[in-house]
Amino acid sequence: MGKATFYRRKIKKIKNQSMPSKGHIIIDPTNGDSYGVIETAKDTNGERVTVKTMLKSKGQVVPKHFHVLQDETFEVISGQLTVLLEGKTHRISAGKKITLPKNIPHNHYNDENSPVTYLHSVTPALDFDYLIEYLVGLAADGKSKNGKYGLVQELVTLKYLDSKSFLADIPVGLQKVLMNTIAPIARLLGNRAVYKKYSGIEK
């Protein structure tokens, strides 16, 4: 099977998947990263979402950011995870874990030549499980570049997703102005924070 055919099949699978469910594995066909759903918001009555993640890709794929309402915990199973937190670089090896509090700028990524596998828990859950499907779905459709999804799409996500995150290097006030002016117009034109074709619902 050629690589192009393999990618088309993976994209079709992502488009046809239903809402997040325990045991579901989401694969990014552009880099081979995978996300296995351990617990959904529904499973834990909204307490948390837990995903078993394997990152094959190397380097930062999203900008430094912070979550408004949620804490994140990473427990490394194999490999080494690099975490940026409060100006310091932490390297988390197998058997170790770290919690990133809400409202603290951070980033996490694989900085090694081999994959890293870890458990990623987000508390409270809100709609974080849908966010994962949305991000991988857009990547599979070729609508992201180096972890960036375009300003308009990112503003729609910021405004209409419950799991709110702000970029760390842009004034929050400016981001709020932009999301409240541009996002409603973009939504009228068809942009969504969660797309039905990826998750079975839309926001």
C-alpha positions as CSV (number, residue, x, y, z in Angstrom):
1,M,0.0,0.0,0.0
2,G,1.4,3.4,-1.0
3,K,1.8,6.2,1.6
4,A,-0.9,8.4,-0.2
5,T,-3.4,5.5,-0.1
6,F,-2.6,4.9,3.6
7,Y,-3.2,8.6,4.4
8,R,-6.5,8.7,2.5
9,R,-7.8,5.8,4.5
10,K,-6.8,7.3,7.8
11,I,-8.5,10.6,6.8
12,K,-11.6,8.8,5.9
13,K,-11.6,7.0,9.3
14,I,-11.3,10.3,11.1
15,K,-14.1,11.9,9.2
16,N,-16.4,9.0,9.9
17,Q,-15.7,8.6,13.6
18,S,-18.4,9.3,16.2
19,M,-18.1,11.2,19.4
20,P,-15.2,10.3,21.7
21,S,-15.6,7.0,23.4
22,K,-13.5,4.8,25.7
23,G,-11.0,2.6,23.7
24,H,-11.2,4.8,20.6
25,I,-7.8,5.5,19.0
26,I,-7.3,8.7,17.0
27,I,-4.3,8.7,14.7
28,D,-2.9,11.8,13.0
29,P,-2.0,10.6,9.5
30,T,0.4,13.5,8.9
31,N,2.9,12.4,11.5
32,G,1.7,9.1,13.1
33,D,1.0,10.6,16.5
34,S,-1.8,8.6,18.3
35,Y,-4.3,9.3,21.0
36,G,-6.0,6.4,22.8
37,V,-9.1,7.5,24.8
38,I,-8.9,6.0,28.3
39,E,-11.6,8.1,30.0
40,T,-14.1,10.5,28.4
41,A,-15.9,13.3,30.1
42,K,-19.0,11.1,30.1
43,D,-17.2,8.2,31.8
44,T,-16.1,10.4,34.7
45,N,-19.2,12.6,35.1
46,G,-17.2,15.5,33.8
47,E,-14.3,15.1,36.3
48,R,-11.5,14.5,33.8
49,V,-10.5,13.2,30.4
50,T,-7.6,10.8,30.2
51,V,-5.8,10.0,26.9
52,K,-2.8,7.6,26.2
53,T,-0.7,9.6,23.8
54,M,2.2,8.5,21.7
55,L,4.1,11.3,20.0
56,K,6.3,10.3,17.1
57,S,6.7,13.8,15.9
58,K,9.6,15.9,17.2
59,G,9.6,19.5,18.4
60,Q,6.9,21.9,19.4
61,V,3.7,21.6,17.4
62,V,1.6,24.2,19.2
63,P,2.6,27.7,20.6
64,K,3.1,28.2,24.3
65,H,-0.3,28.6,25.9
66,F,-2.3,28.4,29.1
67,H,-5.7,26.9,30.1
68,V,-8.2,29.0,31.9
69,L,-10.2,26.4,33.7
70,Q,-8.2,23.1,33.6
71,D,-5.1,21.5,35.1
72,E,-3.1,18.9,33.1
73,T,-1.2,16.0,34.4
74,F,1.4,14.0,32.3
75,E,2.6,10.6,33.4
76,V,5.3,9.2,31.1
77,I,5.2,5.5,30.3
78,S,8.2,5.3,27.9
79,G,10.6,7.8,26.3
80,Q,11.0,11.3,27.6
81,L,8.6,14.3,27.5
82,T,9.9,17.8,27.4
83,V,7.8,20.4,29.4
84,L,8.2,24.1,29.4
85,L,6.8,25.6,32.6
86,E,7.4,29.0,34.2
87,G,10.5,29.7,32.1
88,K,12.1,26.3,33.0
89,T,12.6,23.2,30.9
90,H,11.7,19.9,32.5
91,R,12.5,16.5,31.0
92,I,10.1,13.9,32.3
93,S,11.3,10.3,32.0
94,A,9.4,7.0,32.3
95,G,7.7,6.5,35.6
96,K,7.6,10.2,36.4
97,K,4.7,12.7,36.2
98,I,4.1,16.4,36.3
99,T,1.0,18.6,36.8
100,L,0.6,21.9,35.0
101,P,-1.8,24.2,36.8
102,K,-4.4,26.3,35.0
103,N,-3.4,29.9,34.1
104,I,0.3,29.1,34.0
105,P,1.9,29.3,30.5
106,H,3.4,26.1,29.3
107,N,4.1,23.7,26.5
108,H,4.9,20.0,26.1
109,Y,6.4,18.1,23.3
110,N,8.8,15.3,22.2
111,D,12.3,16.6,21.8
112,E,13.9,13.2,21.2
113,N,14.5,11.1,18.1
114,S,12.3,8.3,19.5
115,P,8.6,8.3,20.4
116,V,7.3,9.3,23.9
117,T,4.2,7.6,25.3
118,Y,2.4,9.1,28.3
119,L,-1.0,9.4,30.0
120,H,-2.5,12.8,29.7
121,S,-5.2,13.8,32.1
122,V,-7.2,17.0,32.0
123,T,-9.3,18.2,35.0
124,P,-12.1,19.1,34.8
125,A,-13.0,17.4,31.5
126,L,-15.3,20.0,29.9
127,D,-15.0,19.3,26.1
128,F,-11.3,18.5,25.9
129,D,-12.0,15.0,24.4
130,Y,-13.8,16.7,21.5
131,L,-10.9,19.1,21.1
132,I,-8.5,16.3,20.4
133,E,-10.7,14.9,17.6
134,Y,-11.1,18.4,16.1
135,L,-7.3,19.1,16.0
136,V,-6.5,15.7,14.5
137,G,-9.4,16.0,12.0
138,L,-8.2,19.4,10.8
139,A,-4.7,18.1,10.4
140,A,-5.9,15.1,8.4
141,D,-7.8,17.5,6.1
142,G,-4.6,19.5,5.5
143,K,-5.9,22.5,7.4
144,S,-3.0,23.0,9.8
145,K,0.7,23.8,9.3
146,N,3.2,23.1,11.9
147,G,0.5,22.9,14.6
148,K,-1.1,26.2,13.4
149,Y,-4.7,26.2,12.2
150,G,-5.0,29.8,11.0
151,L,-6.0,32.9,13.0
152,V,-9.7,32.7,12.1
153,Q,-10.2,29.1,13.0
154,E,-8.2,29.5,16.3
155,L,-10.4,32.5,17.3
156,V,-13.6,30.4,16.7
157,T,-12.2,27.7,18.8
158,L,-11.2,30.1,21.6
159,K,-14.7,31.6,21.7
160,Y,-17.0,28.6,21.4
161,L,-15.0,25.8,23.1
162,D,-15.5,25.3,26.8
163,S,-11.9,24.2,27.2
164,K,-10.5,27.7,26.8
165,S,-6.8,28.3,26.1
166,F,-5.0,31.5,25.4
167,L,-1.7,32.1,23.7
168,A,0.9,33.1,26.2
169,D,2.8,35.6,24.0
170,I,-0.2,37.7,22.9
171,P,-2.0,40.0,25.3
172,V,-5.2,38.3,26.6
173,G,-7.2,41.5,26.2
174,L,-6.3,41.6,22.5
175,Q,-7.2,37.9,22.0
176,K,-10.6,38.5,23.7
177,V,-11.4,41.5,21.4
178,L,-10.5,39.5,18.3
179,M,-12.5,36.4,19.4
180,N,-15.6,38.5,20.2
181,T,-15.5,40.4,16.9
182,I,-14.1,38.0,14.3
183,A,-15.3,34.6,15.6
184,P,-19.1,35.3,15.4
185,I,-18.7,36.4,11.7
186,A,-16.5,33.4,11.0
187,R,-19.1,31.1,12.5
188,L,-21.7,32.5,10.2
189,L,-19.4,31.6,7.3
190,G,-19.2,28.0,8.5
191,N,-16.2,27.8,10.9
192,R,-16.8,25.7,14.0
193,A,-15.0,25.0,17.3
194,V,-16.1,21.3,16.9
195,Y,-17.1,19.9,13.6
196,K,-19.8,17.4,13.2
197,K,-17.9,15.3,10.6
198,Y,-15.1,14.7,13.2
199,S,-17.1,14.2,16.4
200,G,-20.8,13.8,15.6
201,I,-21.6,17.2,17.2
202,E,-20.8,20.8,16.4
203,K,-20.1,23.9,18.5
